[in-house]
Amino acid sequence: MSQLQHYLALVAAGTGLFGLVALLAGAPFENPALLLFCALSTLSLLRLAVPVSLWLDGVLAALGLAAVLAALPTPAVTISPFWLTLIAAWLFAWLFVDRLSAALAARRYEPRLGVLIPLLFGISVLVIWEAVTRGTNVPEVILPPPSAIWARIVTSTATLWADFQQTFLKSVLIGYALGCGAGFVVAILIDRSNFLKRGLLPLGNFVSALPIIGVAPIMVMWFGFDWPSKAAVVVIMTFFPMLVNTIAGLGAAGSMDRDLMRTYAASYWQTLTKLRLPAAAPFIFNALKINSTLALIGAIVAEFFGTPVVGMGFRISTEVGRMNVDMVWAEIAVAALAGSAFYGVVVLIERATTYWHPSVRGA
């Protein structure tokens, strides 16, 4: 264990010890989960004499987070043992993640176990969020707990699905395909013609600098209140990243490789398809990954400036006015999940397509 890991282990166990003392000193005692966690975390001080597996730290972190959630319904969540348990569980989670990261870097475990790191981190954030909002009675209009957001998602599935269809399946996907496709085609034309490079590239730079807040109302006036105007905004936002990255990628092929293609009497299109586009694939996928998030942001923001009575942006703007903050967070959660899934799909396609590239082989 590193010096930081030793400090984390000692502070986590010491925090559990203080929590145990506070629990035993208080009366009446109401929550056995807190007592069990504090007792086990105190026993982890035995690591000073006996090596302790990193999985024990992970078990202690999970047990502490579960004990915090189990203590939340009780009326006495403001007592010090509750908060000491929360701090100790967070420290054990930090210790487990740090030790697992070091073990994975040393190749002592399978790389697939690395998924535990973001999983535990995300669960810890949600539990801390839940504990702070409910334990300190934060008004839901300021910040609702994750449990309230989940309850809203469960009870509003039909509304969220309709908004998802309107915003993501129509505006985002169609605008994304058109914007990325247009940027790719224009990049090929610019590469083919020096005249277009001098004329269209500055124009593309100009389009990328247009503020979305100013463009969205114009697109609504041009294409109406339904999804085509939002798709047009997405096209504008995704066009320039694809254009610039494709142009940069087409110039990535080495001069020796191009000379070799010329010695084979390869035409422009043969050189493009067999050499330059494969070399440009990492650049193109970088643009696709960037645009996967920009497209969703652009569509949601565009819906603030006129839309039918459906859509993520419409729902967020209207529910904020009604003080239904839990519904706003439910829409944000759905948008975040959709954007993350979209990005992940692009990454999977990239790894399947550019498996030969060093950046993919080392991933």
N, C-alpha and C positions, 0 to 999 in steps of 0.2 A: 504494500500500500504506500502511496505517496504521502508527502507531508500534509497536503490539503485533505486527503482522505482520512488521515489520522485525526486531524482537527474536526472534520465533520462527524466522525464516529464518536469522538469524545463529547462534542457539544450536543449531539442528538441524544446520546445516552444520559448526559447530565440533565438535559431538559426533561427527559422521561422520568428521571429520579425526582426532580422538583415536582413534577405532576403527581407522582406516586405519593410523595409526602403530603401534598395539598389534599389529595383524595382521602388519605387515611386520617388526616387531621379534621376533615370536614364531616359533619353529620347533619341530616341522614345521608347515607350514600345511595345513589339512585342508578348509576350506570355501570354495570360490570365490564362493558367493553373497554371503557377508558382505563379501568383498573388493570385489566389483562394486558393492554398495550403498554402502559407505563411500567408494569412489572417486567415484561419481556424486554423492553428497551433498556431498563436498568441492568438486567442480566447480560445484555450485550457488552457491558464493560469487561466481561471475561475475555474479550478479544485482546486485552492487554497481556494476557498470559497464554491464550490459545488462539491460533489462527481461525478466523471465521469466514465462511464462504460468502461471496457477494450475494448469493441467492437468499441468504438469511436477511440481509439488508432489504432486499426486495419484498420479502414476506412481511417484515416489520413495517415497511412503508405502506403496503396494501392494507395491513391490519389497522394501522393508525388512521388511514383515510376512511376505512369502513367504520371505525369507532367514532370518528368525528360525525359522520353521517347518522350513525345510530343515536348519537347524543342530541342531535338537532331538535327532534320533536319535544324534548323535555324543556320545562320552563327555566331551568337553571343553566342555560348555555353561556351565560356571561361570567361564570366563575372561572378562576385562573386555570384549573386542570384542563378545561376544554381547549383553551387557547394554547396551553403548553403542549397538549397532545397534537394539535394542528401543526405547531412549529416543529415538534419532533418528527412527525410523519413526513413533513416537507423535507427536513434535513436527511432523513433516511432515504427518501426518494432521490434526492440529489446525490447522496453517497452511492446508491445503487447504480444510477445512470453513469456517474463518473467511473466507477469500477468496471462496469460492463463495457463502456467505450474503450477503456484501456485494454481490456481483455480481447475485444474484437480487433483492436489495432495490432495486438500481438498474435492474432489468429489462434487463440485458445478455444474459441467457440465458432459455430457456424455463422456466416454472415447474415443469414436470415433472422437470427435472434436480434439483430439491430432494430427490428420493428418495435421491440419492447421499449426502446428509448423514447420515441415520440409518443407512443401509446401511454406510457406512465406519465410523461410530461403533460399531455393533454388532460388525463384524468385528474392529475394534481391541480391543474389550473381550475378545472370545473369544481372540484371539491372545495378549494379555497374560496372561489367565487360564491358557492352556495353557503359556506360557513360564514363568510363575512357579511353577506347580504341578509341572511336570516338571523345570524347571531347578534348583529348590531341593529336589527330592525330597520334596514335601509328601505325607504319608500319605494314601492315597485315602479312608480312613475320616474324615479331617478335611475334605478338599475334593478330589474327583476332578477330573481335567482334562476339558475338553469332549470330547476324543476318546474317553475311557472312557465318558462319558455317551452319546455317539452310538453307540458299539458296543453298549451295553446296549439302546438304543432299537431298533437293527436286529435284535438277537437276541431281543427280547421283544415283537415287534410284536403277536402274538396276545393276550398278556396286557394290553398297554397299550390295545388296541382294545376288549377286553371291559370294562376299567375305564372307558374313555371312554364307552362305551354306557351303562353303569350310572349313572355320575355325571352326565354332561353331557346325553346324549340323553333320559334319563328324568327324573332329579331336577331338573336345572337348567332345561331348557326347559319342562317342565310346570309346575314351581313358578313360574318367571318369568312365564309366560302367565297363570296363575291370580292371582298376586300383583299384577301390573300391571293386569290386567283388573278385579280387585276394587277396587283403589285408584282406578281411573278411574271406575267406576260409583258408588262411595261419594262421590267428589268431586262428581259431577253431582247426587246426592241432597242433599248438604250445600248445594250452591249453590242448589238449589231450595227448601230449607226452612231457615229461620232456627233452628227448634227442633233439627233435626239438626246444624246447625253448632255449636250450644252443647253438644250431647250427644255426637256421634260424634268431633269433632275432638280433644277431650281424651282420648278413649279411644284414638284412633289414636296420639296422642303417647305414651300409656302403653305401647302395644304396641311402639312403636319403641325404648323404653328397656329392654325385656326383654333380659337377657344371653343370647346364643346358647348359651353353655356350659350355662346352666341350662335353656333351653328344649329343646335337642336330646334329652336323655334322656327328657323328658316326651313329646315327639312319638314317640319310639321305643316307649314304653309304649302310647301311644294307637293308633298306626297300624302297628306291627310293625317288623321289622328290615329290610324291603325298602325300595325307593325311595320309597313314599308318605310315610314319615316324614321323609325328607330333603326331599322336595318341600314338605311342610308348613313346614319350617324356612325354606325359600326364600320361601314365600308371606309369612311373617311379616316377613322381612327386606326384601322388595321392596314391601310394601303401603304403608308410610308415605311413602317418597320420592315414589311416584307420587301419593299423596293430596295431599300438601302442594304439590307442583309444579303439579298440575292446578288446585287451588283458586287458587293465585297466578296461573296463566295465564288462568283464566276472568275474573279481575278486571283483565286487562291492556288490554282494549278501552277506547278513550277514550270520554268522556261524549258528545262530539259524534257519534261513530259510533252510539252507542246511541240518542241522540235522533233521528238520521236513520232508524234502523230503526223507531222508534215512529211517526214521521210516515208511514211506509209501512204502518202498522197490522200490523206483523210480530208474530207470536205468539212466546211464549218459545222454543219449539223452533226456529222459523225464525231467530230472533236467535242462538240457540245454534249452530246448524249453519252459518250463513252468515257470522257475524261473530265470535262469541266463541271457538269452537273453533279456527278458523284463527289467531286472535290468540294462542291458548294453545299452539299447536303447538310453538314453540321450548321452552316450559317442559316440555311433555309429553316431548319427545325428550331433554331434559336428564335427566329421571327415568329414561327407558329406558336411557340410557347409563350412568348411575350404577348402576342395577339389574343391568346386564349383567355387571358385575364382582362386585357384592355377591352375586348368585345363586350364582356358582361358588364363592366363598369359603364361603358358608353351607352349600352341599351337601357340600363337602370336610370342613369342620369337623364337620358332623353325623355323617358316617360314622365319626368317631372313637369314637362312643358306641353302636355297635351296628349291624352291617350284615352281609349275606351275605358269603361269601368272594370278593367282587369289588367294585371301586370304587376311585377314586383315594385317598380318605381312608383306606380300609382298607389299601390297599397301602403307603401311606406309613408308617402306624403299625406294621405288621407288619415291613416291611423294615428300618426303623430298629432294631427289636429284634434282627434278624438281622445287623446291621452291613453290610447291602447298601446302602451309601450311593449307589452309582451308580444303582441302581433308584429310589431316592427322588428323585434329581435328574432322572431320566428322566420320572417322573410329574410333577414340578414343571414340566419343560419342556413336556410335553404340555398341562398345565393352562394355562400361560402362553400357548401358541399358540392354544388353544381360546378363552380369554378375549379375547385380542387380536383374533382373527378375528370373534368375536361382536360385540365393540364396533365393529369396522370395518363390519360389515354394518348395524348400527344407524345409524352415521354416513352410510353411503351412502343408506339409506332416508330419512334426515332431509334430505339434500341434494336428493334427488329430490322430496320432498314439500314442503319449505319453501324452494324455490329463490328465492322472492320476498323472503325475509327478508334484511335488510342483512348479518347475520352470515354467511349462506351465500353471498351474492353476493360478499363480500369474501374468502371462503376460497380 
